[in-house]
Amino acid sequence: MEVSVEVTSGLGRRMKVELPEDRVTGEVQDRLKQMSRTVKMDGFRQGKVPLRIVTQRFGGQVRDEVVDKLVKSSFQEAVAEQKLNLAGGLNIEPVESETGAGVIYTAEFDIYPDVVIAPLDKLEITRLNAELADTDVERMIERLQRQRRTWSEVKRAAKTGDRLRVDFDGIMDGEELDGGKGSDVTLEIGSGGMIKGFEEGLIGAKGGDERELDLDFPEDYHVEGLQGKSVQFKVKVHLVEEGELPEIDDEFGRGYGVQEGGVEAFKAEVRKNLQRELDDALRAKTKEQVLDKLLEANPVELPNAMLQQETARLYARQRQSLIKQGAKPEDIKLDPEALTAQANRRLALALLLAEITKAGDIVPDDDKVKEMVANVAASYEDPKEVISWFHAEDERLSEIRSAVLEEQIVEYIMAQAKVSEESTSVDALLNP
C-alpha cells in the first residue's frame, strides 16, 4: 500500500492511497472459492459448481464488494500509519479499480489541530468579591413584596408602577406590523416589558383613553428587520390598576415556604438563598474571565466540518427553543455570524479544556458532585426527592459531573495564574 498526504488548506488534508492488485485478487479468489462450496446453480449440485463458472457469474460483483471493503479498511490503516487525527468532513472520491491495475482512491478530510497550552502562570485574572449586607436582603424582600401585590382598579390617571390593560396595533410604513398586535394585554408601567417609550407614553392615561405612540425599535432588537425602524402604535386603554403591597408577616413568609419561625425565619431564608445566588454569580464571573483569558492566550484553528456541524446544532437548538416560547417558525431569523462565533468559542474551549484536563490529570470529584446536586436541590420544595431523582440514573448526573469538572479546571488554572482581587456590590453583580 502506497500512501501520500498533502495539505489542502489549514487543517484540510487530501490523502491518496494505492492498493496493489495482488491484495485485491487474493481476497476475491478466497471469496469465490467460499461461494463455490455453497452457491446453488441450475444443472449443478450444491457445492459442485466449478470455480470457473462461479467466477464468470459472480466475479464482477465480488470484486466490487472486496474493493469497497478494502477501501474502508485501508483508509483506517493509512490514517493510523500517517498518525492523522480525523475531525470529520470525510469525502472519498470515486475509486479507480480496473482488473489487473489494483485500486487507487483519494480521500479529503479535516484533522484536529495540535493544541499546545501557553504557560498558565502568564494569565492575569481578576477575582470579584462581594459581601452580602442587610440592605441587599431588604431590597430582595421588597422585590418579593412587589411580586405579591394585589391590584384594584382606579379611575385616576396612570403613573409609574400602575398596571394597565390595553389593546394595541402596530403600524409600520403604512401597513400593519406582523406580530405587532395585542388584545387585552396586561402591562406594568416602568417594568421595561415593552420597547422604550411604549410604557412611558401611557403615563397620564385613564381607562377608555386612546393614544398614538410614535416610537423606534432599538438598534439591537431581537427580530431581524425591525432594528432601528420607526413604528406607530395605536393603543386603547381599558383600565388602570393600582398595586398594594402585602404586609411582611408570618402569613407572607408561609407564602414563600417558611412554615415556622415567623418573619425572622423568613428573612434568614431570604439571606441564605441570596447568599447562594451571590456565590454562584461570583463563581460564574470568575469562570467567564478565566475562559476568556484562556482563549485570548491560546488561539485555536478549528476544522471547517466540525465548525459547520456545531453551528448547525446551535441553530437547531435555538430555533426549537424559540418555537417552544411561541415564535412562528417562519418568523425566526437567527444571525449566522453570531451562531458561528458562538460555535467557534464552544469548540475552541472544548479542545483547550480537554488538553488541560489531560495535562493536569483532572477527574470529577465525587464529593463535589454530591455537593452540587445538593445545591441544585436546595432551591426545590423537597430537596431529598430531587437528590434521589439525580442519583436514580447515572445519565442524569452527567451534566453535573461536566459542570464540576469545569469548576475544577478553573481552580487548576487559578492556582497557577496571577490573581488579583476586586470588590463589587451585590446589586451590581446580581442586577447589572
C-alpha positions as CSV (number, residue, x, y, z in Angstrom):
1,M,0.0,0.0,0.0
2,E,1.4,3.4,-1.0
3,V,0.1,6.5,0.8
4,S,0.7,10.2,0.2
5,V,-0.8,13.2,2.0
6,E,-1.0,16.8,1.1
7,V,-2.4,19.9,2.8
8,T,-5.4,21.4,1.1
9,S,-6.0,24.4,3.4
10,G,-5.4,24.9,7.1
11,L,-6.5,21.7,8.7
12,G,-7.7,20.2,5.5
13,R,-5.9,17.1,4.1
14,R,-6.0,15.1,0.8
15,M,-4.7,11.5,1.1
16,K,-4.0,9.3,-1.9
17,V,-4.0,5.5,-1.4
18,E,-2.8,2.9,-3.9
19,L,-3.5,-0.8,-3.3
20,P,-1.7,-3.4,-5.3
21,E,-3.6,-5.8,-7.5
22,D,-2.5,-8.9,-5.7
23,R,-4.2,-7.7,-2.5
24,V,-7.4,-7.4,-4.3
25,T,-7.3,-10.6,-6.4
26,G,-6.2,-12.6,-3.4
27,E,-9.3,-11.7,-1.4
28,V,-11.6,-12.0,-4.5
29,Q,-10.3,-15.6,-5.1
30,D,-10.8,-16.5,-1.5
31,R,-14.4,-15.3,-1.6
32,L,-15.2,-17.0,-4.9
33,K,-13.8,-20.3,-3.5
34,Q,-16.1,-20.0,-0.5
35,M,-19.1,-19.3,-2.7
36,S,-18.4,-22.3,-4.9
37,R,-18.9,-24.5,-1.9
38,T,-22.4,-23.1,-1.1
39,V,-23.8,-21.5,-4.2
40,K,-26.8,-23.1,-6.0
41,M,-27.0,-23.0,-9.8
42,D,-29.2,-24.9,-12.2
43,G,-27.5,-28.0,-13.5
44,F,-25.1,-28.4,-10.6
45,R,-25.4,-29.9,-7.2
46,Q,-24.8,-27.5,-4.3
47,G,-21.1,-27.2,-3.6
48,K,-20.1,-28.8,-7.0
49,V,-20.3,-25.7,-9.2
50,P,-16.9,-25.2,-11.0
51,L,-14.9,-22.2,-9.8
52,R,-14.6,-21.0,-13.4
53,I,-18.3,-20.7,-13.7
54,V,-18.7,-19.1,-10.3
55,T,-16.1,-16.6,-11.4
56,Q,-17.9,-15.9,-14.6
57,R,-21.2,-15.4,-12.9
58,F,-20.2,-13.5,-9.7
59,G,-16.6,-12.3,-10.3
60,G,-17.6,-8.7,-11.0
61,Q,-20.0,-8.4,-8.1
62,V,-17.5,-10.0,-5.7
63,R,-14.7,-7.7,-6.9
64,D,-16.9,-4.6,-6.2
65,E,-17.6,-5.9,-2.7
66,V,-14.0,-6.6,-2.0
67,V,-12.9,-3.2,-3.3
68,D,-15.5,-1.5,-1.1
69,K,-14.3,-3.4,2.0
70,L,-10.6,-2.7,1.2
71,V,-11.2,1.0,0.7
72,K,-12.7,1.2,4.2
73,S,-10.1,-0.9,5.9
74,S,-7.1,0.5,4.1
75,F,-8.3,4.1,4.8
76,Q,-8.2,3.3,8.6
77,E,-4.7,1.7,8.1
78,A,-3.4,4.7,6.2
79,V,-4.8,7.2,8.8
80,A,-3.1,5.2,11.6
81,E,0.2,4.9,9.6
82,Q,0.3,8.7,8.9
83,K,-0.7,9.4,12.5
84,L,-3.6,11.6,11.5
85,N,-6.3,12.7,14.0
86,L,-9.5,12.9,11.9
87,A,-12.0,15.6,12.8
88,G,-14.7,15.0,10.2
89,G,-15.6,16.2,6.7
90,L,-14.6,12.9,5.1
91,N,-15.2,12.6,1.4
92,I,-13.7,9.7,-0.6
93,E,-13.6,10.5,-4.3
94,P,-14.6,7.9,-7.0
95,V,-12.5,4.8,-6.7
96,E,-10.3,3.7,-9.7
97,S,-10.4,-0.1,-9.9
98,E,-9.7,-2.0,-13.0
99,T,-8.9,-5.7,-13.0
100,G,-5.2,-6.1,-13.1
101,A,-4.5,-2.4,-12.1
102,G,-5.1,-2.5,-8.4
103,V,-7.1,0.2,-6.5
104,I,-6.5,3.9,-6.3
105,Y,-8.6,6.4,-4.3
106,T,-8.4,9.9,-2.8
107,A,-9.9,10.9,0.5
108,E,-10.3,14.5,1.7
109,F,-10.9,15.3,5.4
110,D,-10.2,17.7,8.3
111,I,-7.8,16.9,11.1
112,Y,-7.8,18.1,14.7
113,P,-5.3,20.9,15.4
114,D,-2.3,20.3,17.6
115,V,-3.3,22.1,20.9
116,V,-0.4,23.4,22.9
117,I,-1.4,25.4,26.1
118,A,0.5,28.6,26.7
119,P,2.0,28.8,30.3
120,L,-0.9,29.3,32.7
121,D,1.3,31.4,35.1
122,K,1.2,34.2,32.4
123,L,-2.6,34.6,32.7
124,E,-3.8,37.6,34.7
125,I,-7.2,37.0,36.4
126,T,-9.3,39.5,38.5
127,R,-11.4,37.7,41.1
128,L,-14.5,39.6,42.2
129,N,-15.6,39.7,45.8
130,A,-18.9,40.9,47.3
131,E,-20.2,40.9,50.8
132,L,-23.9,40.4,51.4
133,A,-25.3,43.3,53.5
134,D,-28.6,43.8,55.3
135,T,-29.7,46.3,52.7
136,D,-29.3,43.6,50.0
137,V,-31.6,41.3,51.9
138,E,-34.1,44.2,52.4
139,R,-34.0,45.0,48.7
140,M,-34.8,41.4,47.9
141,I,-37.7,41.3,50.3
142,E,-39.1,44.4,48.7
143,R,-38.9,42.6,45.3
144,L,-40.8,39.7,46.8
145,Q,-43.4,42.1,48.1
146,R,-43.9,43.5,44.7
147,Q,-44.4,40.1,43.3
148,R,-47.3,39.5,45.7
149,R,-49.1,42.8,45.1
150,T,-52.8,42.9,44.9
151,W,-54.4,45.0,42.2
152,S,-57.5,47.1,42.2
153,E,-59.0,49.4,39.5
154,V,-58.6,53.2,39.9
155,K,-60.2,56.0,37.9
156,R,-57.3,58.4,38.1
157,A,-54.6,58.9,35.5
158,A,-51.9,56.2,35.2
159,K,-48.5,56.7,36.8
160,T,-45.3,54.6,37.0
161,G,-45.9,51.4,38.9
162,D,-49.5,51.1,37.8
163,R,-50.8,48.2,35.8
164,L,-52.8,48.7,32.6
165,R,-54.9,46.5,30.4
166,V,-54.7,47.6,26.8
167,D,-55.2,46.7,23.1
168,F,-52.6,47.9,20.6
169,D,-51.9,47.8,16.9
170,G,-48.5,48.4,15.4
171,I,-48.3,50.2,12.1
172,M,-45.0,50.4,10.1
173,D,-44.6,52.1,6.7
174,G,-48.4,52.4,6.4
175,E,-49.0,48.7,6.9
176,E,-50.0,46.6,9.9
177,L,-46.9,45.3,11.7
178,D,-46.7,41.5,11.6
179,G,-46.8,40.3,15.2
180,G,-47.3,43.9,16.5
181,K,-50.9,43.4,17.6
182,G,-52.1,42.7,21.1
183,S,-55.6,42.3,22.7
184,D,-56.4,42.6,26.4
185,V,-52.7,42.8,27.2
186,T,-51.6,43.5,30.8
187,L,-48.5,45.7,31.3
188,E,-46.9,47.5,34.2
189,I,-45.6,51.0,33.6
190,G,-41.9,51.0,34.4
191,S,-41.3,47.3,34.1
192,G,-39.5,47.6,30.8
193,G,-41.6,44.8,29.2
194,M,-42.2,46.9,26.0
195,I,-39.9,48.8,23.8
196,K,-38.6,52.1,25.1
197,G,-41.3,54.8,25.1
198,F,-44.3,52.5,25.0
199,E,-45.0,52.3,28.7
200,E,-43.8,55.9,29.3
201,G,-46.2,57.1,26.6
202,L,-49.2,55.7,28.7
203,I,-48.4,57.8,31.8
204,G,-51.4,60.0,32.4
205,A,-53.9,57.8,30.5
206,K,-57.2,56.8,32.1
207,G,-59.5,53.9,31.4
208,G,-61.2,54.4,28.0
209,D,-58.4,56.7,26.6
210,E,-56.8,56.1,23.2
211,R,-53.3,57.1,22.3
212,E,-50.9,57.0,19.4
213,L,-47.2,56.4,20.1
214,D,-44.6,57.2,17.6
215,L,-41.6,55.0,18.6
216,D,-38.4,53.4,17.3
217,F,-37.3,49.8,17.7
218,P,-33.9,49.6,19.4
219,E,-30.8,49.0,17.1
220,D,-30.2,45.7,18.8
221,Y,-33.8,44.5,18.7
222,H,-34.0,40.7,18.6
223,V,-36.3,40.5,15.5
224,E,-34.4,40.7,12.2
225,G,-35.6,43.6,10.0
226,L,-37.0,45.7,12.9
227,Q,-33.8,47.1,14.3
228,G,-33.9,50.9,14.4
229,K,-37.2,51.0,12.4
230,S,-39.9,53.6,13.2
231,V,-43.3,52.3,14.2
232,Q,-46.6,53.8,15.4
233,F,-48.7,52.1,18.0
234,K,-52.4,52.8,18.4
235,V,-53.3,52.0,22.0
236,K,-56.7,51.6,23.6
237,V,-56.5,51.7,27.5
238,H,-59.3,49.5,29.1
239,L,-58.5,50.2,32.7
240,V,-55.8,51.3,35.2
241,E,-55.0,49.3,38.3
242,E,-53.1,50.3,41.4
243,G,-51.0,47.8,43.3
244,E,-51.0,47.3,47.1
245,L,-48.0,45.8,48.9
246,P,-48.7,43.0,51.4
247,E,-47.5,43.2,55.0
248,I,-44.3,41.3,55.9
249,D,-45.7,39.0,58.5
250,D,-45.9,35.3,59.3
251,E,-48.5,34.7,56.5
252,F,-46.3,36.4,54.0
253,G,-43.4,34.0,54.9
254,R,-45.6,31.0,54.6
255,G,-46.4,32.0,51.1
256,Y,-42.7,31.5,50.3
257,G,-42.5,28.1,52.0
258,V,-41.3,29.2,55.5
259,Q,-43.9,27.4,57.7
260,E,-42.3,28.0,61.1
261,G,-40.3,30.7,62.8
262,G,-42.2,33.7,61.6
263,V,-40.7,36.8,60.0
264,E,-37.2,36.3,61.3
265,A,-37.1,32.8,59.9
266,F,-38.3,34.1,56.5
267,K,-35.6,36.8,56.5
268,A,-33.0,34.2,57.3
269,E,-34.2,32.0,54.4
270,V,-34.0,35.0,52.1
271,R,-30.5,35.7,53.2
272,K,-29.5,32.1,52.7
273,N,-30.9,31.9,49.2
274,L,-29.4,35.3,48.3
275,Q,-26.0,34.2,49.5
276,R,-26.2,31.0,47.4
277,E,-27.2,33.1,44.4
278,L,-24.3,35.5,45.1
279,D,-21.8,32.7,45.4
280,D,-23.0,31.2,42.1
281,A,-22.7,34.6,40.4
282,L,-19.2,35.2,41.7
283,R,-18.1,31.7,40.5
284,A,-19.7,32.3,37.1
285,K,-17.9,35.7,36.7
286,T,-14.6,34.2,37.6
287,K,-15.1,31.2,35.3
288,E,-16.1,33.5,32.4
289,Q,-13.0,35.6,32.9
290,V,-10.7,32.5,33.1
291,L,-12.2,31.1,29.9
292,D,-11.9,34.4,28.1
293,K,-8.2,34.8,29.1
294,L,-7.5,31.2,28.2
295,L,-9.0,31.7,24.7
296,E,-7.1,35.0,24.3
297,A,-3.8,33.4,25.1
298,N,-4.4,30.2,23.1
299,P,-5.9,30.9,19.6
300,V,-7.2,27.7,18.1
301,E,-7.7,26.9,14.4
302,L,-10.8,24.8,14.0
303,P,-11.7,22.2,11.4
304,N,-14.3,23.6,9.0
305,A,-16.5,20.5,9.1
306,M,-16.5,20.5,12.8
307,L,-17.4,24.2,13.0
308,Q,-20.2,23.8,10.4
309,Q,-21.7,20.9,12.4
310,E,-21.6,22.7,15.7
311,T,-23.1,25.9,14.1
312,A,-26.0,23.8,12.6
313,R,-26.6,22.2,16.0
314,L,-26.8,25.6,17.8
315,Y,-29.1,26.8,15.1
316,A,-31.5,23.9,15.5
317,R,-31.4,24.2,19.3
318,Q,-32.1,27.9,19.4
319,R,-34.8,27.6,16.8
320,Q,-36.5,24.9,18.7
321,S,-36.3,27.0,21.9
322,L,-37.9,30.0,20.2
323,I,-40.7,27.8,18.8
324,K,-41.4,26.5,22.4
325,Q,-41.7,30.1,23.5
326,G,-44.4,30.7,20.9
327,A,-42.5,32.1,17.9
328,K,-43.8,31.2,14.5
329,P,-41.2,29.1,12.6
330,E,-41.5,31.4,9.5
331,D,-40.7,34.4,11.6
332,I,-37.5,33.1,13.1
333,K,-34.3,34.6,11.7
334,L,-31.1,33.9,13.5
335,D,-27.8,35.7,12.9
336,P,-25.5,33.2,11.2
337,E,-22.4,35.2,12.1
338,A,-23.3,35.2,15.8
339,L,-24.0,31.5,15.7
340,T,-20.7,30.7,14.0
341,A,-18.9,32.9,16.6
342,Q,-20.7,31.0,19.4
343,A,-19.8,27.7,17.9
344,N,-16.2,28.7,17.4
345,R,-15.9,29.7,21.1
346,R,-17.5,26.5,22.3
347,L,-15.4,24.2,20.2
348,A,-12.1,26.1,20.9
349,L,-12.8,25.9,24.7
350,A,-13.7,22.2,24.5
351,L,-10.3,21.5,22.9
352,L,-8.4,23.7,25.3
353,L,-10.1,22.3,28.4
354,A,-9.6,18.7,27.2
355,E,-5.9,19.4,26.9
356,I,-5.7,20.9,30.4
357,T,-7.7,18.1,31.8
358,K,-5.3,15.6,30.3
359,A,-2.2,17.5,31.4
360,G,-3.5,18.0,34.9
361,D,-5.0,14.5,35.2
362,I,-8.2,16.1,36.4
363,V,-11.3,14.0,37.1
364,P,-14.7,15.0,38.6
365,D,-14.5,14.9,42.4
366,D,-17.4,12.7,43.8
367,D,-17.8,14.8,46.9
368,K,-18.1,18.0,44.8
369,V,-20.6,16.2,42.5
370,K,-22.8,15.4,45.6
371,E,-22.4,19.0,46.9
372,M,-23.5,20.5,43.5
373,V,-26.5,18.1,43.4
374,A,-27.4,19.3,47.0
375,N,-27.1,22.9,45.9
376,V,-29.4,22.4,42.9
377,A,-31.9,20.5,45.0
378,A,-31.9,23.2,47.8
379,S,-34.0,25.5,45.6
380,Y,-36.8,23.0,45.3
381,E,-39.6,22.3,47.8
382,D,-38.5,18.8,48.5
383,P,-34.7,18.6,48.2
384,K,-34.4,15.0,49.2
385,E,-36.7,14.0,46.3
386,V,-34.6,15.9,43.8
387,I,-31.4,14.4,45.1
388,S,-32.9,10.9,44.8
389,W,-34.0,11.7,41.2
390,F,-30.5,12.7,40.2
391,H,-28.9,9.6,41.7
392,A,-31.6,7.2,40.3
393,E,-29.8,7.2,36.9
394,D,-26.2,7.8,36.2
395,E,-27.0,9.6,33.0
396,R,-28.7,12.4,35.0
397,L,-25.5,13.1,36.8
398,S,-23.5,13.6,33.6
399,E,-24.3,17.3,33.3
400,I,-23.5,17.8,37.0
401,R,-20.1,15.9,36.5
402,S,-19.3,18.1,33.5
403,A,-20.1,21.2,35.5
404,V,-17.9,20.0,38.4
405,L,-15.1,19.1,36.1
406,E,-15.2,22.6,34.5
407,E,-15.1,24.2,38.0
408,Q,-12.1,22.0,38.9
409,I,-10.3,23.0,35.7
410,V,-10.9,26.7,36.5
411,E,-9.5,26.1,40.0
412,Y,-6.5,24.4,38.4
413,I,-5.9,27.4,36.2
414,M,-6.4,29.9,39.0
415,A,-3.9,28.1,41.2
416,Q,-1.2,28.8,38.6
417,A,-2.4,32.2,37.2
418,K,-1.6,35.7,38.6
419,V,-4.8,36.5,40.5
420,S,-5.8,39.9,41.8
421,E,-8.9,40.8,44.0
422,E,-11.6,43.4,43.2
423,S,-14.6,44.3,45.3
424,T,-18.1,44.9,43.8
425,S,-21.6,45.3,45.1
426,V,-24.2,42.6,45.3
427,D,-26.7,44.7,43.3
428,A,-24.2,45.3,40.5
429,L,-23.4,41.6,40.3
430,L,-26.9,40.2,40.5
431,N,-28.8,43.1,38.8
432,P,-26.4,44.5,36.1
